[in-house]
Amino acid sequence: MRAKKNSTGAAALKAPKKNMWNIMKDSKTLLLMCMPAVVFFIVFSYLPLPGVYIAFTNYNFRDGIFGSPFVGFKNFEFLVKSGELWHLTKNTLLYNLAFIIIGNIFQITLAVMLNEIRNKWFKKVSQTIMFLPYFISAVLIGAIAFNILNYDTGALNTAIKAFGGNPLKIYSSAGLWPFIIVFCQLWQSTGYGSVVYFAAICGIDSSMVEAAEVDGASSWQRIRYIILPSLKPTFVILLLFALGGIMKGNFGLFWNLVGNNSQLFATTDIIETSVYRMMMSQNNFSTSSAVGLYQSIFGFTLVMLSNWLVKRIDPDYALF
């Protein structure tokens, strides 16, 4: 009798399971806050998905997306045989790897340096100045670069000629542009990216830092043994997010710096710029859609593999 009573009491204490409707009702404020992002992804990511079919057709305006002749994988076959797919993939991957690796090193270094500044006024002014380039448009960056680097009236060549040297033909030297593009990207994004790491540093338990100072740890030792290990989770998460877009280049920056200069395509042509030229000059919707689909599948696969690898090493750092 007592056992029966105890089991009845345990069942009464057991909380009832909530269905999906009740969960949504309890979280209606959070759902309302998420609604703009949900609408954005539905409109711009999910509704256009049927357009992927263009990559498998010989598209023409008269027949439309689903009426155009189906050609299977011929658009992909053309890209592979022409060698363009490998060239574009290599350039896009190398640039994004440079942006991710060098960018994160600069951002972490900058955040640590800001944290070591004791003058609050100087720290705030420094953060503001470093943050400003992020709000400068790619069009303006391209204009600034052109006024510095162009052969006839650029500031660089004007200074070289003033000292009796020979002007540089930078806009016909493909080998120089990877360095120029990486520099421009870092100049624009490092200040903004350092804010995330600086916020993570501010979230470190101050008692650990104070204990290290009491024990006589130097600034370098505090950075090495406390700050940098504490930034590891933030770095891993940002790395996984960055890998998701590793096949997506910064079209605005590349196009405004290089434009349609075919002399530089060997080292500056990425997937976005190639697709844009196909669309604007050739009206080649099928091939450009094939490149875009390849880009998305490659990026998705890379994120899944990276997350799986991180999960095997340390599940706490995985995205899902």
N, C-alpha and C positions, 0 to 999 in steps of 0.2 A: 504494500500500500504506500509506504514511504518512498520507495523507488519510483512508483508511478507518479506520486506527487512532485518529486524532484524533477522528473523528466518533463512534467507539465509546466513547472516553473521555468525550466531552461528554455522550453519552446516559447514561453511567453516573453522571456527576456531577449530572445533572438530577434534582431531588427528585421522587419519585412523588406524584401527586395524591391527596389524602385525600378519601374519601367522607364523606357526612354522618354516618354512624355513628361513624367514627374521630374526627371533629371533636367530636362530642358526648361521646365517651369521654374525650378529652383535656381537655375543659372541664367535666367532671362536677361539680367543686366550684362553679364559677360557676353552672351550671344549677341546682344544689341551692339556692344562695342566691337565685336568681331565682324559685324554685318558688312561694313564697307570693304574689308579685305575679302570676304566670301564672295560678294558681288563682283569685285574686281577679277578674281580668278575664274569665276563662272563665265563672265563676259569675254575676257581676253585669253583664257587658257582652255576652257572646256567647250564653249560654243563653237570656236573655230576648228575643233578637231576633225570634223568631216572633210575639211579642206585638205587633209593629209593625202586623200585619194588622188590629188593632182599629181603627186610624185610618181604615180603608176600609170599616167595617161599621157597622151600627146595633146595637151590642152589647147583648145581654141575657144574664142569668145562666143562663137555662133552656137556651139553645142553645149557649152557650160561645163561644170565640173563633172557631173555624172553621165553626160552625154558624149564626152570626148572619147576617142578611141583608146581602149585599154592596151598598154604596151608592156605591162609587167615590170621587170627590173631593168629595162633597157636604159632608162635615164641614169640609174646607178652604174650600169655597165659602161656607159659612155664616160662618166666621171673617172672611173677606175682606169680605163684604158688610156684616157688622155693624160693621166698623171697629175691632173689638177687637184684631185681629192687628197692625195698624199701631201702635195706641196702646201695646200691650204691648211690641212690638219697639222702638219709640222709647225708652220708659222704660228698658228693660233695657240697650240699647246706650249711652244717655247716662250712666246710672249707672256702668256698667262702664268706659266711657272715662274718666270722672272718677276712678274708683278706680285705673285703670292709670296715667294721666298724672300726676295729683297724687301718687298713692302712690309712684311711682318717683322723682319729684323729691324728696319728703320722705325716702325711704329712702336715696338717694344722698347727700343733704345730711347726714343723720344719720351715715352711715358715714364720710364725710369728716371731719366734726367729731370723731367718736370717734377717728379716726386721728391727729388733731392734738393730742389730749390726751396729755401726757407723764407724768402721774401714773398709774401702773398701777393702784393701788388705786381711785382715783376712776373710772377707765375701766371696771373690772370692776363696780363698784357701779352705775354709770350704765347699763351694758348689761343688768344684771339687772333694774333698775327698769323700763326701757323694754320688756323682753321679757315682763314679767308680764301685761300686758293681753291678750296672745294667748291665754292660758289661761283667761280669764274667759268664761263661757258667754254666748251671746246672750240667754238667759232673764234672767240677772242684769243685762246691759246694758239690756234693756228695762225691768226693774224700777227701775234707777237713773234712767233717763231719765224714767220716769213720776213718780217721787218728786221730780224736779227741775222738770218741766214741767207737771204737771197743774194745772188751773185753781183748784181749791178749796184744796188743802193743799201744793202744790208749793213747793219752796224758792225758786224764782225769783219766783213771784207773791207769796209771803209777804214777800220782801225788797222788792218793788215797792210793796206795800201799806203796808209799814212806813215808806217814804219818801213816802207820800201819793199814789202813782201809781195808775193803773188796771191791774188784772191783765190778762194777755194770754191770749187763747183759742187757745193753740198747737195743741191737738188738733182744731181746726176750721179752721185756717189752712193750706191745702194748699201754699201758696207757700213756707213756711218749711222744710218737711220735706226737700227735696233737700239743703239745707245741713246739717241735723241728721244725716241718714243718712250723708252723706259724711264728716262730722266723726267720727261713731262708728266708721265703717269704718277711717278713718285712725288713730284713737286705738288701735284694737285690733290693726291689722296692721303699722303702720310699724316698730315695734321689731323684730318678727320678720323682716320683709323686709329690714331694714338689715343683718342678720347675713350674708346672702349677699354683699352688696356689700362689707362689711367684710372678709370672707374673701378676696374677690378683690383687695382693696387689700393685704392681708397677703401675697398671692402675687406682688406686683410685685417685680421685681428691685431689691434695695436699692442696688445699685451705681449705678443711674441716679439715684436720689434723692440719694445721697451726692455724686455728681458734680455734680448741680445745686446742692447746698448749697455745695460748694467753689467753684463758679463765681459764687456770690453770689445765687442765685435766692431770691426771697422765698417765703413759704408759699403765697400766692395763685398765684404763677407755677408752683410745683411742682404744685399742684392742677390748674391749667389745662392745663399742657403735658405732664404725666406721668400723674397719677392718673386724671383724667377720660377721656383717650384709652384708657387701659388698661382702663377699665370698659366700653368699648363692646361687646366680644363678650358679656360677661355680660348687659348691658342688652338686646341684640338677642335672645338666647336666651330670657330671661325674658319679653320682649315677645311672642315667638311663642307661648310656652306660655300666656300670659295671653289672647292672641287666641283660642286654642282654646276657652276658657271664657267668651268675651265675651257669649254668649247665655244663660249660666247665672248667675242672680243668687244672692246670699247669702240664701237663704230664711229661715234662722234669724234673721238680723239684721232683715230687713224685717218678718217676721211678729211678732216680739216687740216691735218698736218701734211698729208701726202697727196690727197685729191686723186685725180685720174692720171697721175704721172707714171707711165708704163716703165720708165727707166728704174723705178724703185720697187716694182712688184716682186722681184726675186726675194727681197727680205722684208717687205711690208704688207704684202697681200694676205689678208686673213679671210675667213669664211664670210663674215658680214659684208666686207667691201666687194668681194667677188659676187655674192648674191645680188647686191645692190646694182652692180654693173650689168649683170644678166637681165635684171628686171627693167632697168632704165634704157639700156642701149639695144638689147636684143629682144625684149618682151618675152624672154624664155621662162615662163612660169613653171614648166614641168621640171627642168633641170634645177632651178633655184629651189623649188619645193623639195626635191630629192636631197639637195645639200642640207636644207634646214631640218629635214626628218633625220638624216644621218647624224647631224649635230646634236639633236635632242636625245636620240637613242644612246649615242656615245656618252653624253653627259650623265644620263640617268644610270647607265651601267656602271660608270666610274664612281658615282656616289654610292650605289648599292654595295659595290666591292669594297670601297674605302670604309663604309660604315661597318660592314661585316668584319673587316680586318681589325678595326678599332674595338669592336665588340669582343672579338676573340682575345685581344690583349688586355683590355680593361673595359668591362661593360658599362661602368659609370660614365664614361666619356662618349658613348655612342649616342647618336641622335634618336634611334628607336630600336 
